[in-house]
Amino acid sequence: MNEQVPVTDWATTVTSVRDAGFRYFDWLDCVDEIGRSNEFRLVLQVLNRETGETRRLETRADRDDPQVPTLSGIFAGAGWAEREIHDLFGVDFLGGDGTPLLLPRRYGGHPLRKDEVLGARAAIAWPGSKEPGETGAAAGRRRMAPPGVPDPDIWGNRDPAADPADPADIVQSARGGRVRRRR
C-alpha cells in the first residue's frame, strides 16, 4: 500500500524515510489523474537493502500549477527522474535541475499528459496496412480512431475564436476505437 504524503511535506517525509534505513532510490514516476481528479500523482519507491523491504510514497500535485519539492538533494538519482517527469508531464520540481532531458525546449508540450494531442497519430493512417505492400488503410475496413487522437469536433478544425476545449472533453473523445465517419 502506498503512503499518502501532502505535497508540502514531501521532501521532509522522504528524508525521514531515508534516515530510517531506506537509502536505495528505486524509482520515481508520475500518473496523470485527469478524469478522476485535477492532479498528477507522483509515486516514489525506495528500498532498505539490509532488510529487503520496500516503501512506496505518493503525493499529488495540482494539475494547473504542478509544483513539487525536489528530491535530488536526498537521492541523487531522483534528479534524472524529475527531469524526465518535467519533460513528459510538465511537473516543476522546486530547487531541482530544470534542464530538459528528453525533449528539445522548442517542443513546447508534454506528451504524456492525457490532454496532450498526439499529432503523429492524427497524421498517420490508422489502423494501417494488413498485408506487406499495402499503403494506408485497407479497402473496405472501417476507419477507426487511434487511441490518443481526440474527435475533430473537440480538437482540430475548431473556430479560433472559440474557447479552448475542456481537458475532460478531450480525454473522453480520445479513447480511440470509435468509428470515424467520413464527411
MIDOSE-1310 file (N, C-alpha, C; in nm, 2 decimals, decimal comma, always signed):
residues 183
mneq	+0,08/-0,12/+0,00/+0,00/+0,00/+0,00/+0,09/+0,12/+0,00; +0,05/+0,23/-0,07/+0,12/+0,35/-0,08/+0,09/+0,44/+0,03; +0,19/+0,51/+0,09/+0,17/+0,60/+0,19/+0,14/+0,74/+0,13; +0,03/+0,80/+0,16/-0,01/+0,93/+0,11/+0,06/+1,04/+0,18
vpvt	+0,13/+1,13/+0,11/+0,20/+1,24/+0,18/+0,16/+1,37/+0,11; +0,12/+1,47/+0,20/+0,09/+1,60/+0,14/+0,21/+1,66/+0,07; +0,19/+1,73/-0,04/+0,30/+1,79/-0,12/+0,38/+1,88/-0,04; +0,33/+1,95/+0,06/+0,41/+2,04/+0,15/+0,50/+1,96/+0,23
dwat	+0,48/+1,83/+0,26/+0,56/+1,75/+0,35/+0,65/+1,65/+0,27; +0,64/+1,66/+0,14/+0,71/+1,56/+0,05/+0,86/+1,54/+0,08; +0,94/+1,65/+0,08/+1,08/+1,64/+0,10/+1,11/+1,59/+0,24; +1,05/+1,65/+0,34/+1,08/+1,61/+0,48/+1,04/+1,47/+0,51
tvts	+0,93/+1,42/+0,45/+0,89/+1,28/+0,47/+0,99/+1,19/+0,41; +1,03/+1,22/+0,29/+1,12/+1,13/+0,21/+1,26/+1,13/+0,29; +1,30/+1,24/+0,34/+1,42/+1,25/+0,42/+1,41/+1,16/+0,54; +1,30/+1,16/+0,61/+1,29/+1,08/+0,73/+1,28/+0,93/+0,69
vrda	+1,22/+0,90/+0,58/+1,22/+0,76/+0,54/+1,36/+0,71/+0,50; +1,44/+0,80/+0,43/+1,58/+0,76/+0,40/+1,66/+0,74/+0,53; +1,64/+0,83/+0,63/+1,71/+0,82/+0,76/+1,67/+0,69/+0,84; +1,55/+0,64/+0,81/+1,50/+0,52/+0,87/+1,56/+0,39/+0,81
gfry	+1,65/+0,41/+0,71/+1,72/+0,29/+0,65/+1,68/+0,26/+0,51; +1,59/+0,34/+0,45/+1,55/+0,32/+0,31/+1,64/+0,41/+0,23; +1,76/+0,37/+0,21/+1,86/+0,45/+0,14/+1,88/+0,43/-0,01; +1,81/+0,33/-0,06/+1,83/+0,30/-0,20/+1,71/+0,35/-0,28
fdwl	+1,74/+0,45/-0,37/+1,63/+0,51/-0,45/+1,60/+0,41/-0,57; +1,48/+0,36/-0,57/+1,44/+0,26/-0,68/+1,38/+0,33/-0,80; +1,27/+0,41/-0,78/+1,22/+0,48/-0,89/+1,12/+0,59/-0,84; +1,10/+0,68/-0,93/+1,00/+0,79/-0,92/+0,93/+0,81/-1,05
dcvd	+0,80/+0,81/-1,04/+0,72/+0,82/-1,16/+0,60/+0,91/-1,14; +0,52/+0,94/-1,24/+0,41/+1,03/-1,24/+0,29/+0,96/-1,31; +0,17/+0,99/-1,26/+0,05/+0,94/-1,33/-0,04/+1,06/-1,35; -0,09/+1,08/-1,47/-0,19/+1,19/-1,49/-0,33/+1,14/-1,45
eigr	-0,39/+1,20/-1,35/-0,52/+1,16/-1,30/-0,64/+1,22/-1,36; -0,62/+1,29/-1,48/-0,73/+1,36/-1,54/-0,84/+1,26/-1,56; -0,96/+1,30/-1,54/-1,08/+1,22/-1,55/-1,12/+1,16/-1,41; -1,02/+1,16/-1,32/-1,05/+1,12/-1,18/-1,04/+1,24/-1,09
snef	-0,94/+1,32/-1,11/-0,91/+1,44/-1,03/-0,83/+1,53/-1,12; -0,81/+1,66/-1,07/-0,74/+1,76/-1,14/-0,59/+1,76/-1,09; -0,53/+1,64/-1,08/-0,40/+1,63/-1,02/-0,31/+1,54/-1,10; -0,18/+1,55/-1,07/-0,08/+1,45/-1,10/-0,04/+1,37/-0,98
rlvl	-0,03/+1,24/-0,99/+0,01/+1,16/-0,87/+0,16/+1,12/-0,89; +0,24/+1,16/-0,80/+0,38/+1,12/-0,81/+0,41/+1,00/-0,71; +0,47/+0,90/-0,76/+0,50/+0,78/-0,67/+0,65/+0,76/-0,67; +0,70/+0,74/-0,54/+0,84/+0,71/-0,52/+0,85/+0,57/-0,45
qvln	+0,94/+0,49/-0,50/+0,97/+0,37/-0,43/+1,11/+0,37/-0,39; +1,14/+0,33/-0,26/+1,27/+0,33/-0,20/+1,28/+0,19/-0,14; +1,41/+0,15/-0,11/+1,44/+0,01/-0,07/+1,53/+0,02/+0,05; +1,51/-0,07/+0,15/+1,61/-0,09/+0,25/+1,68/-0,22/+0,22
retg	+1,81/-0,20/+0,18/+1,88/-0,32/+0,12/+1,92/-0,42/+0,23; +1,92/-0,38/+0,36/+1,95/-0,47/+0,46/+1,84/-0,56/+0,49; +1,72/-0,51/+0,49/+1,60/-0,60/+0,52/+1,53/-0,64/+0,39; +1,55/-0,58/+0,28/+1,48/-0,61/+0,16/+1,34/-0,55/+0,15
etrr	+1,31/-0,47/+0,24/+1,17/-0,40/+0,24/+1,17/-0,29/+0,14; +1,06/-0,27/+0,09/+1,04/-0,15/+0,00/+0,93/-0,06/+0,06; +0,93/+0,06/+0,03/+0,83/+0,15/+0,07/+0,79/+0,24/-0,05; +0,66/+0,26/-0,06/+0,61/+0,35/-0,17/+0,54/+0,47/-0,10
letr	+0,58/+0,58/-0,15/+0,53/+0,71/-0,10/+0,46/+0,78/-0,22; +0,35/+0,84/-0,20/+0,30/+0,92/-0,31/+0,24/+1,05/-0,27; +0,25/+1,15/-0,36/+0,20/+1,28/-0,33/+0,12/+1,32/-0,46; +0,05/+1,43/-0,44/-0,03/+1,48/-0,55/-0,01/+1,62/-0,58
adrd	+0,01/+1,66/-0,70/+0,03/+1,80/-0,74/-0,08/+1,85/-0,82; -0,12/+1,97/-0,80/-0,23/+2,03/-0,87/-0,20/+2,04/-1,02; -0,29/+2,00/-1,10/-0,27/+2,00/-1,25/-0,24/+2,14/-1,31; -0,31/+2,24/-1,25/-0,30/+2,37/-1,31/-0,16/+2,44/-1,28
dpqv	-0,10/+2,40/-1,17/+0,03/+2,46/-1,13/+0,11/+2,35/-1,06; +0,15/+2,25/-1,13/+0,22/+2,13/-1,07/+0,36/+2,17/-1,02; +0,37/+2,19/-0,89/+0,50/+2,22/-0,83/+0,52/+2,13/-0,71; +0,64/+2,06/-0,71/+0,67/+1,96/-0,60/+0,81/+1,99/-0,56
ptls	+0,85/+1,98/-0,43/+0,98/+2,00/-0,39/+1,07/+1,89/-0,45; +1,19/+1,92/-0,49/+1,29/+1,83/-0,55/+1,33/+1,73/-0,44; +1,36/+1,61/-0,49/+1,42/+1,50/-0,41/+1,57/+1,48/-0,44; +1,62/+1,56/-0,54/+1,76/+1,54/-0,59/+1,86/+1,56/-0,48
gifa	+1,84/+1,64/-0,38/+1,93/+1,66/-0,27/+1,93/+1,54/-0,17; +1,82/+1,46/-0,17/+1,80/+1,35/-0,08/+1,85/+1,22/-0,15; +1,81/+1,20/-0,27/+1,85/+1,09/-0,36/+1,91/+1,15/-0,49; +2,04/+1,13/-0,51/+2,09/+1,19/-0,63/+2,03/+1,14/-0,76
gagw	+1,99/+1,01/-0,76/+1,92/+0,95/-0,88/+1,79/+1,01/-0,91; +1,73/+1,08/-0,82/+1,59/+1,13/-0,84/+1,60/+1,25/-0,94; +1,72/+1,31/-0,96/+1,73/+1,42/-1,05/+1,69/+1,38/-1,19; +1,74/+1,27/-1,24/+1,71/+1,22/-1,37/+1,56/+1,20/-1,39
aere	+1,50/+1,13/-1,29/+1,36/+1,10/-1,30/+1,28/+1,23/-1,29; +1,32/+1,33/-1,21/+1,25/+1,45/-1,21/+1,25/+1,53/-1,34; +1,37/+1,53/-1,41/+1,38/+1,59/-1,54/+1,30/+1,52/-1,64; +1,29/+1,39/-1,64/+1,20/+1,32/-1,73/+1,06/+1,35/-1,70
ihdl	+1,01/+1,35/-1,58/+0,87/+1,38/-1,54/+0,84/+1,53/-1,59; +0,94/+1,62/-1,57/+0,91/+1,75/-1,61/+0,89/+1,76/-1,77; +0,98/+1,69/-1,84/+0,96/+1,69/-1,99/+0,83/+1,63/-2,03; +0,79/+1,52/-1,97/+0,68/+1,44/-2,02/+0,54/+1,48/-1,96
fgvd	+0,54/+1,54/-1,84/+0,42/+1,58/-1,77/+0,41/+1,73/-1,74; +0,52/+1,80/-1,74/+0,52/+1,94/-1,70/+0,52/+1,97/-1,56; +0,56/+1,88/-1,47/+0,56/+1,90/-1,33/+0,70/+1,97/-1,30; +0,69/+2,08/-1,22/+0,81/+2,16/-1,19/+0,85/+2,11/-1,05
flgg	+0,98/+2,08/-1,04/+1,04/+2,03/-0,92/+1,12/+2,15/-0,86; +1,07/+2,21/-0,76/+1,13/+2,33/-0,69/+1,27/+2,30/-0,64; +1,37/+2,37/-0,68/+1,50/+2,35/-0,64/+1,58/+2,25/-0,72; +1,52/+2,19/-0,82/+1,58/+2,08/-0,90/+1,64/+2,14/-1,03
dgtp	+1,70/+2,05/-1,10/+1,76/+2,09/-1,23/+1,65/+2,09/-1,34; +1,62/+2,20/-1,39/+1,52/+2,22/-1,49/+1,56/+2,19/-1,64; +1,69/+2,15/-1,66/+1,74/+2,12/-1,79/+1,66/+2,01/-1,86; +1,61/+2,03/-1,98/+1,53/+1,92/-2,04/+1,62/+1,79/-2,06
lllp	+1,56/+1,68/-2,04/+1,63/+1,55/-2,05/+1,60/+1,48/-2,18; +1,48/+1,48/-2,23/+1,44/+1,40/-2,34/+1,39/+1,49/-2,46; +1,33/+1,60/-2,43/+1,27/+1,68/-2,54/+1,34/+1,81/-2,56; +1,35/+1,85/-2,69/+1,41/+1,99/-2,71/+1,32/+2,10/-2,65
rryg	+1,38/+2,21/-2,61/+1,30/+2,32/-2,55/+1,19/+2,36/-2,64; +1,21/+2,36/-2,77/+1,12/+2,41/-2,87/+0,99/+2,32/-2,88; +1,00/+2,20/-2,83/+0,88/+2,11/-2,84/+0,76/+2,18/-2,78; +0,77/+2,23/-2,66/+0,66/+2,32/-2,61/+0,54/+2,24/-2,55
ghpl	+0,54/+2,11/-2,55/+0,43/+2,04/-2,49/+0,48/+1,93/-2,39; +0,39/+1,85/-2,35/+0,42/+1,74/-2,25/+0,35/+1,62/-2,30; +0,41/+1,53/-2,37/+0,34/+1,42/-2,44/+0,27/+1,32/-2,36; +0,30/+1,30/-2,23/+0,23/+1,20/-2,15/+0,11/+1,26/-2,07
rkde	+0,09/+1,38/-2,09/-0,04/+1,44/-2,03/-0,15/+1,39/-2,11; -0,26/+1,34/-2,05/-0,37/+1,29/-2,12/-0,45/+1,39/-2,21; -0,43/+1,52/-2,18/-0,49/+1,62/-2,26/-0,40/+1,67/-2,37; -0,29/+1,61/-2,39/-0,19/+1,65/-2,50/-0,23/+1,57/-2,62
vlga	-0,25/+1,64/-2,73/-0,29/+1,58/-2,86/-0,17/+1,52/-2,92; -0,17/+1,39/-2,96/-0,06/+1,33/-3,02/-0,07/+1,35/-3,17; +0,00/+1,45/-3,22/-0,01/+1,49/-3,36/+0,03/+1,38/-3,46; +0,13/+1,30/-3,43/+0,17/+1,20/-3,52/+0,06/+1,10/-3,54
raai	-0,01/+1,07/-3,44/-0,12/+0,97/-3,46/-0,23/+1,03/-3,54; -0,25/+1,16/-3,54/-0,36/+1,22/-3,62/-0,31/+1,22/-3,77; -0,18/+1,22/-3,79/-0,13/+1,24/-3,93/-0,11/+1,10/-4,00; -0,10/+0,99/-3,93/-0,07/+0,86/-3,99/-0,20/+0,78/-4,00
awpg	-0,22/+0,72/-4,11/-0,34/+0,64/-4,13/-0,35/+0,53/-4,02; -0,47/+0,50/-3,98/-0,49/+0,41/-3,87/-0,61/+0,31/-3,91; -0,61/+0,19/-3,89/-0,51/+0,11/-3,82/-0,39/+0,07/-3,90; -0,39/+0,11/-4,03/-0,27/+0,08/-4,10/-0,29/-0,04/-4,20
skep	-0,18/-0,09/-4,25/-0,19/-0,19/-4,36/-0,21/-0,33/-4,30; -0,27/-0,41/-4,37/-0,29/-0,55/-4,33/-0,18/-0,64/-4,39; -0,15/-0,62/-4,51/-0,06/-0,70/-4,59/+0,07/-0,62/-4,63; +0,18/-0,69/-4,65/+0,30/-0,62/-4,70/+0,27/-0,56/-4,83
getg	+0,32/-0,44/-4,85/+0,30/-0,37/-4,98/+0,18/-0,28/-4,98; +0,08/-0,30/-4,89/-0,03/-0,21/-4,88/+0,01/-0,07/-4,83; -0,05/+0,03/-4,88/-0,03/+0,16/-4,82/-0,16/+0,21/-4,77; -0,16/+0,27/-4,66/-0,28/+0,33/-4,60/-0,37/+0,22/-4,55
aaag	-0,49/+0,26/-4,51/-0,58/+0,16/-4,46/-0,63/+0,07/-4,57; -0,66/-0,05/-4,54/-0,70/-0,15/-4,64/-0,84/-0,11/-4,69; -0,87/-0,14/-4,82/-1,00/-0,10/-4,87/-1,11/-0,18/-4,80; -1,22/-0,12/-4,77/-1,33/-0,19/-4,71/-1,32/-0,19/-4,55
rrrm	-1,22/-0,15/-4,50/-1,20/-0,15/-4,35/-1,26/-0,03/-4,29; -1,32/-0,04/-4,18/-1,38/+0,08/-4,11/-1,27/+0,16/-4,06; -1,28/+0,29/-4,08/-1,18/+0,39/-4,03/-1,20/+0,40/-3,88; -1,10/+0,36/-3,80/-1,11/+0,37/-3,66/-1,01/+0,48/-3,61
appg	-1,06/+0,55/-3,51/-0,97/+0,65/-3,45/-0,87/+0,58/-3,36; -0,74/+0,62/-3,37/-0,64/+0,56/-3,28/-0,65/+0,62/-3,14; -0,61/+0,54/-3,04/-0,61/+0,60/-2,91/-0,52/+0,72/-2,90; -0,56/+0,82/-2,83/-0,48/+0,94/-2,82/-0,52/+1,05/-2,92
vpdp	-0,61/+1,03/-3,01/-0,65/+1,13/-3,11/-0,79/+1,17/-3,08; -0,81/+1,30/-3,03/-0,94/+1,34/-3,00/-1,03/+1,36/-3,12; -1,15/+1,36/-3,10/-1,25/+1,38/-3,21/-1,23/+1,52/-3,27; -1,23/+1,54/-3,40/-1,20/+1,67/-3,46/-1,30/+1,78/-3,41
diwg	-1,42/+1,74/-3,37/-1,52/+1,84/-3,32/-1,47/+1,89/-3,19; -1,39/+1,82/-3,11/-1,34/+1,86/-2,98/-1,21/+1,93/-3,00; -1,12/+1,88/-3,08/-0,99/+1,93/-3,11/-0,96/+1,92/-3,26; -0,90/+2,02/-3,31/-0,87/+2,02/-3,45/-0,92/+2,14/-3,53
nrdp	-1,01/+2,12/-3,62/-1,07/+2,23/-3,70/-1,17/+2,30/-3,62; -1,13/+2,36/-3,51/-1,22/+2,44/-3,43/-1,21/+2,59/-3,47; -1,32/+2,66/-3,44/-1,32/+2,80/-3,46/-1,21/+2,87/-3,37; -1,12/+2,94/-3,43/-1,01/+3,00/-3,35/-1,06/+3,10/-3,24
aadp	-1,18/+3,15/-3,26/-1,23/+3,25/-3,16/-1,30/+3,17/-3,04; -1,32/+3,04/-3,06/-1,39/+2,97/-2,96/-1,30/+2,94/-2,84; -1,36/+2,93/-2,72/-1,28/+2,89/-2,60/-1,21/+2,76/-2,62; -1,09/+2,74/-2,55/-1,03/+2,61/-2,57/-1,12/+2,50/-2,52
adpa	-1,09/+2,38/-2,57/-1,17/+2,26/-2,53/-1,14/+2,23/-2,39; -1,24/+2,18/-2,32/-1,22/+2,14/-2,18/-1,14/+2,01/-2,18; -1,03/+2,00/-2,09/-0,95/+1,88/-2,09/-1,03/+1,75/-2,07; -1,13/+1,75/-1,99/-1,21/+1,63/-1,97/-1,28/+1,59/-2,10
divq	-1,33/+1,68/-2,18/-1,39/+1,65/-2,31/-1,29/+1,59/-2,40; -1,16/+1,65/-2,40/-1,06/+1,59/-2,49/-1,03/+1,45/-2,45; -1,01/+1,42/-2,32/-0,98/+1,29/-2,27/-1,09/+1,19/-2,31; -1,22/+1,23/-2,29/-1,33/+1,15/-2,32/-1,33/+1,11/-2,47
sarg	-1,30/+1,21/-2,56/-1,31/+1,19/-2,70/-1,18/+1,12/-2,76; -1,08/+1,11/-2,68/-0,95/+1,05/-2,73/-0,93/+0,90/-2,68; -1,04/+0,84/-2,65/-1,03/+0,70/-2,60/-0,99/+0,60/-2,72; -1,02/+0,64/-2,84/-0,99/+0,55/-2,95/-1,09/+0,44/-2,97
grvr	-1,08/+0,38/-3,09/-1,16/+0,26/-3,12/-1,30/+0,29/-3,18; -1,34/+0,42/-3,17/-1,47/+0,45/-3,23/-1,46/+0,47/-3,38; -1,56/+0,45/-3,45/-1,56/+0,46/-3,60/-1,56/+0,61/-3,63; -1,47/+0,65/-3,72/-1,46/+0,78/-3,77/-1,55/+0,79/-3,89
rrr	-1,65/+0,87/-3,89/-1,74/+0,89/-4,00/-1,67/+0,98/-4,11; -1,69/+0,94/-4,24/-1,64/+1,03/-4,34/-1,74/+1,14/-4,37; -1,69/+1,25/-4,39/-1,77/+1,37/-4,41/-1,78/+1,41/-4,56
